[in-house]
Amino acid sequence: MSGLKSAWELSLEKSDKLVPELKGKKKLNERQKKEINEIRKEYKAKIADKDVMVQDRLNKLSERTSPEEMETVAEELLRQFADEKKALEEEMESKLEAVRQPSA
């Protein structure tokens, strides 16, 4: 009977086959969790700040832009915001990955 495996053991083996890259990952320690949380808060605030600035500029657009140009200028502002947001998200992910990596 020693050859029989429990459902739990079979499930573990199956999960290792399905997602092998998770097998070598270590759990995060409290310091890492705290640091990740702080990084996420920082970048969430940066993105929110950029969003508020863009919304303000969009609201004031009619004061400084002719009606014919408003749509084009608004699209450009939104495109710039999307680019900046993507860059900030990539920067955040890079920092998060650095925290997740074990110190060697």
GIMO-V639256 format. One record per residue. PSI is psi in radians with two decimals (* if undefined). OMEGA is omega in whole degrees, -180 to 180 (NA if undefined). NEAR is the number of other C-alpha atoms within 12 Angstrom. Layout:
# GIMO-V639256
((PSI | OMEGA | NEAR) (PSI | OMEGA | NEAR))
This chain:
# GIMO-V639256
((-0.17 | -177 | 5) (-0.26 | 180 | 5) (-0.24 | -179 | 6) (2.47 | 179 | 9) (2.60 | 178 | 12) (2.86 | 178 | 12) (-0.62 | 179 | 10) (-0.81 | 179 | 11) (-0.72 | 178 | 13) (-0.69 | 179 | 13) (-0.73 | 178 | 13) (-0.77 | 179 | 17) (-0.73 | 180 | 16) (-0.73 | 180 | 14) (-0.61 | 177 | 15) (-0.63 | 179 | 16) (-0.65 | -178 | 13) (-0.71 | -177 | 12) (1.29 | -175 | 13) (-0.47 | -178 | 13) (-0.35 | 179 | 11) (-0.35 | -177 | 13) (-0.71 | -178 | 15) (-0.14 | -178 | 11) (2.43 | 177 | 13) (2.70 | 177 | 13) (2.64 | 180 | 15) (2.48 | 175 | 19) (3.03 | -177 | 15) (-0.66 | 179 | 12) (-0.77 | 180 | 14) (-0.75 | 180 | 22) (-0.75 | -180 | 17) (-0.77 | -180 | 16) (-0.73 | 178 | 21) (-0.75 | 179 | 25) (-0.74 | 180 | 20) (-0.72 | 179 | 18) (-0.78 | 180 | 25) (-0.73 | 178 | 26) (-0.79 | -179 | 17) (-0.82 | -177 | 20) (-0.54 | 174 | 27) (-0.72 | 178 | 19) (-0.73 | 179 | 18) (-0.77 | -180 | 23) (-0.73 | 178 | 26) (-0.69 | 178 | 19) (-0.80 | 178 | 18) (-0.71 | 180 | 24) (-0.78 | 179 | 23) (-0.74 | 179 | 16) (-0.74 | 179 | 18) (-0.77 | 179 | 26) (-0.70 | 178 | 17) (-0.79 | 179 | 17) (-0.67 | 178 | 23) (-0.71 | 180 | 24) (-0.56 | -179 | 17) (0.05 | -176 | 16) (-0.69 | -177 | 23) (-0.42 | 179 | 17) (-0.51 | -172 | 13) (-0.08 | -173 | 15) (2.49 | 177 | 17) (2.66 | -179 | 14) (-0.55 | -179 | 13) (-0.55 | -176 | 12) (-0.21 | -173 | 15) (-0.80 | -177 | 20) (-0.76 | -180 | 16) (-0.78 | -179 | 16) (-0.72 | 179 | 23) (-0.76 | 178 | 26) (-0.69 | 179 | 17) (-0.75 | 178 | 18) (-0.76 | 180 | 24) (-0.64 | 178 | 23) (-0.75 | 178 | 16) (-0.74 | 178 | 18) (-0.76 | 179 | 26) (-0.72 | 179 | 18) (-0.78 | 180 | 17) (-0.70 | 179 | 22) (-0.78 | 180 | 24) (-0.74 | 179 | 18) (-0.74 | 178 | 17) (-0.70 | 179 | 25) (-0.70 | 178 | 23) (-0.71 | 177 | 17) (-0.74 | 179 | 21) (-0.81 | -180 | 27) (-0.64 | 178 | 18) (-0.79 | 178 | 18) (-0.68 | 179 | 22) (-0.74 | 180 | 26) (-0.65 | 178 | 20) (-0.64 | 179 | 17) (-0.65 | -179 | 25) (-0.51 | -178 | 23) (2.32 | 178 | 18) (2.46 | 177 | 16) (2.28 | -178 | 11) (* | NA | 4))
